[in-house]
Amino acid sequence: MPDPRTTRIDIGPFHLEPVPDSARWRAGARDEGAPVEGGWSDWVALAHRVLRADELWRGLEARGDAWDEGFAAATDTTAVNPYR
């Protein structure tokens, strides 16, 4: 069985592959510019930042949705506002 630490990772147009004879990994896109290299810890830190940004965005979206529902209920005289 091949070593999974040497297997290329493909995620849609993005890929991450090990650099031969190095502890670094190369990230690239199918059609975009030159690939970028970094250590595994660099890619883990990037993934953590992406997940954190996604968490913040989802929180903002949830607050916006709650405001929209409350505003819609407040302007409709027959609706019951669940936030009051």
Residue pairs with C-beta under 8 A, 6 or more apart in sequence:
5 18
6 18
8 15
8 16
8 17
8 18
9 15
9 16
9 17
13 29
13 30
13 31
13 32
14 27
14 28
14 29
15 27
15 28
15 29
15 30
16 25
16 26
16 27
16 43
17 25
17 26
17 28
18 24
18 25
18 26
19 25
19 26
19 37
23 39
23 40
24 37
24 38
24 39
25 37
25 38
25 39
25 40
25 43
26 35
26 36
26 37
27 35
27 36
27 37
27 38
27 43
28 34
28 35
28 36
38 46
66 83
69 82
69 83
70 81
70 82
70 83
70 84
72 79
73 79
73 80
73 81
73 82
73 83
74 81
